[in-house]
Amino acid sequence: MTYAPAVVTHAPPPPGSRTIEQVLADARARLDRLSPQQAQRAVSAGAVLVDIRPAAQRAAEGEIPGALIVERNVLEWRFDPASATRLPQASYGAHVIVFCSEGYTSSLAAAALQDLGVRNATDLDGGFVGWRAAGLPVVPGEPADHLAVAPGATS
């Protein structure tokens, strides 16, 4: 039996749709993105630095000491001041600096926090990679297998 190669055709996008590049540009246009050095100074002045990377990525890349770990899939619930599952740090006036690995997902996440009314939410330009390249403090990440299973549980 002979198979013909699949022909991939792309339908035109629906009216009103945008590319991810457009969505990212719109998000970043609302943010006062911080360099690693600016973020470090802001944290010293009381800003909350939030690591939204998944456990496996933190294990592979390392961590920023003192950063609050709130994975991306629960960020809005933890920082919405009106949410029953909010963190103590959540408030409309909180200065929240979100970071991911390279600063793309964190821009979208910070814009989502602004949509919730957290007007001082922004992100770290360059993400963890930029922070590390700037020579700022990092520590090795916890092994991902250590974080994946709760104590006493089996995998």
N, C-alpha and C positions, 0 to 999 in steps of 0.2 A: 504494500500500500504506500502510495506517495502522498505527502502532505505539501500543500502550497503554503508559502509564507503568508502570514496574516497581514492584511492591509489595515493600517491604522489610519482612521480619519478623525479629524477633530471637528466637532460641531461648533458653530459660533457660540460665544458665551451668551448667556441670557442677558437681556437688557438690565442695566444697573449693576452688573457684576464687576468686580475689580480684581486685578492680579494681586498676588501676595506682595509684590514690589510696591504697588500703589497703597495697599493697606499699611505696610511698614512705613512708607514715607509719610502717610497721614498721621500715624501714631507718633513718629519722631518729631513731626512739626509741632506737636503739643508739648513735648518734653524739653526740660532743661537738662540734657544729658551731662553727666559728670565724668571727668577724667578720673583715672585711679587716684591721683593725688587729691583732687577736689573731693572725691568720695571719702577718702581717709580723713580729711579735715572735717567733713560734715558729720561723720560718725563720731569723731572726737567731740563735736559740739552737740551730740545727742540724736543724730539721725539713726534710723534702724536699717542695717544692711541685711538684705534678705537673699539667700541662696535658693533659687528655684530649680536647680539641676536635680535629676534623679540620682539615687544612691550609687548606681554603677558609675555614673559620670564623676561624681565626687570622689569615689574610690580611685578611679583612674587618674584624675587630674590633681587632686588635692583639695584643700579647703582654706578659706580665709578665717583666721581665728576670730571668734566673737560673732561671726555672721549667724543670723537666725535661719534655720533650715525650714523652709515651707515649700514643698514640691509644687510645681506649676498646677497640677490638677486640683489643688484645694486652695490656691492663693486667694481668690476672691472671697471665699467663705471665711477665711481666717482674718482678712483685713477689711471686710465690710463692717463698719461700725454698727450697722443695724442687724447683723447676723447673730443668731443664737450661738454659733460656733466660732465667733471671733476670738482672736488672741487679745491679751491685755494691752498690747502695743497698738491695737487698731483704734484709730480716731480720725476724724475728718481733717484734723490739723497735723497729723503725723507726717514727719519727713521720712519717707520710705524710699530706699534705694535698692532696686531689684537688680540681681545679676544672674546670668546664665553662663554658658561656656564662652561665647564670643560676642554677645550683645545684640542678638537678633530677637530671640524669644523674649528676652527681658524688656525690650522696647514695647512689644505687644502687651506684655503683662502689666507694665507700668501704666500704659494707656487705659487698660481695663480698670485698674485701680482708680485712675482719675475719673472714669465713667461712674464709679461708685461714690464719688464725692471726695476721695482722698486727693485733694488738689496738689499736695506737695510730693506726690509719687513721681519718681523718675527712675532712670536706670544708669548702670555703669557702662560707659562707652568702652567697648572692647571686651567686656565681661571678665570672667576669671582669667582668661588668657592674657588680657591687657593688664590686669592687676599684677599677675606674676611677672610679665615682661617688664613692668615698671620697677621691679625689685622690691615690691611691698611684701609684707609677711604672708607666708602660706605654710600650711602644715600638710603632711601626708593624709590622704583620706582613709577612712575606715574601710577595711576590706568589704566588698559588696556582699559576699556570702555571709559575713557577720551581721550586716544590716538587714538582710532579706528574711531572716527567720527570727521570730521573737524567742526570748529565753524560754526553754522548756518545750518549745514547739518542735515538730519534726518537719523536714522538708519533703 
